[in-house]
């Protein structure tokens, strides 16, 4: 996981250095065909999101559906930022990129 995070940070830094408007999506795990086993964790996530000590982490590391991801991607393309960088984390992806 450390290697993934390091590469992601490097890629985002390169995009920032270019200076073009961009939307970065940061899903933790996308549920979809062939990738449904984490759906078994949904009840645990629901509990962790209700407990104050674990709420932020559970929301940040939550699961998103393929449909939510596609909606966020469409929104990113149809409504790009005027300037700078817009980062969509799990809660924003769940809202369709809003």
Secondary structure, 3 states (H helix, E strand, C coil): CHHHHHHHHHHHHHHHHHCCCEEEECCCEEEECCECHHHHHHHHHHHHHHCCCCHHHHHHCCEEEHHHHHHHHHHHHHCCCCCCEEEECHHHHHCCCC
